[in-house]
Amino acid sequence: MIFTLSFDSMRIYGTILGMALVTFAIRYALFASAGKVRFSPRFEELLRFIPPAVLAALIAPTLLIPQGTEIALRLDNPYLAGGIVALLVGLVWRNLFAVLGAGMGTFWLWRWLSELLFR
């Protein structure tokens, strides 16, 4: 059996290769210039807010729109209940395992209770 590539598969492989090259070029440029570029102290201070902002952007839709269609600010939303408890535990104790345990425990308990009470 002879292996042949159609035009469509060549276009797919070309697109994947192009995306890989662009990704590599961007990352290489940033890593290569890492020690040579100096930012102002104000800009470096602003860069500290990027990880919390990205984390909030990842978590907020899951807590507020768990079904993916509408905002669920209701008592039967176990995602929101677990997130609020995890936030409060994190602010008080600053312990990752306590945050995970309290958040997951609240989520499962709230989910069980909401099935009993709200359905």
Beta strands, then each sheet from edge to edge (+ up, - down):
end
